[in-house]
Each structure stands twice: as C-alpha cells, then as structure tokens.
C-alpha cells in the first residue's frame, strides 16, 4: 500500500511540475496589457445602403468589413476579421480568427501580435460547394507589429507604420 501511495504522490508531483501556468508571461513575445488597452477595439466599414431582391426580400448590406482586437489583461489577444459583400443576390463572406500573445512597448507606441492558433471560414450563398472552414497553417501564424496612438478618449489610431491609420473604437457590451 505504501508503494502505491508513493507512486501516486510521485505521479501527482510530476504532473504538477510539468503543467504550464496559463497566466505565465513569456517576455520574448508577451507583456501585461496596459490597463487602458484591455478590452475589445473595433475598426469597421459598412455600407449605408440596403439591398432588396427583386421579389421584395431583404438581401442585406452590399458591403461590410470589420476588424476587432480583444486584448486581455494577461497579455493574450483574440482577433476577428469579417468581410461581406452582396452582389447580384449572392452573398460572399470571409471570417478570420486568430488568438495568441501580445507584447506592448509603451515607449515606442507599438504592440506585437504573435498568433498561436487561428482559423478561416468562407461562405458563398450562390456557390455553397465552395464554402470552407479550416485551421490556419503554421506559415499563416505570422508575428506582426503595429503602431498605436491614443486620442485621449474612446479611440486609438493603429497602423503598420505608414500614413494609413485605422481608427478603432473601444467596445462596451459585445
């Protein structure tokens, strides 16, 4: 009985020693998220018009695009990219999801996203045989660095370093 208890105790200790703490920060690719950056941030474009089919049914907006970054306090993030187009009664949608670690450099005004997993989905209402859903390949999980400037309010300008900046608004109850 003593041997069984000692074996069981050794197994429990070994399992606990090998378990990686989910809140452990890897300083090479991750930092605590600054308090003001925690939460969901969205950049979006959508058409102000609506599309109606010839038989009077609502067909949706002709064009929509949104990018959401959800920064967690522990230095992780989730990213959602949504694109949708309606043309000639056909709707095409693309959805990208990435999840991973984020490292903020407040002095430089940058953050670096290091995705660890993700997936892609495509939907084609007129060609359903072309619909797909697949996991991101390892070569698609690329690290990216972005520049950011806060405006002192609800928004932040984010860019890849050029003159084009997306204006992201902080979400409230999504």
Helices and strands as residue ranges (DSSP letters): H 2-18, G 35-37, E 39-46, E 51-52, E 58-60, E 63-71, E 76-87, E 90-105, E 110-124, G 128-130, E 132-135, G 138-140, E 144-150, E 155-159, E 166-170
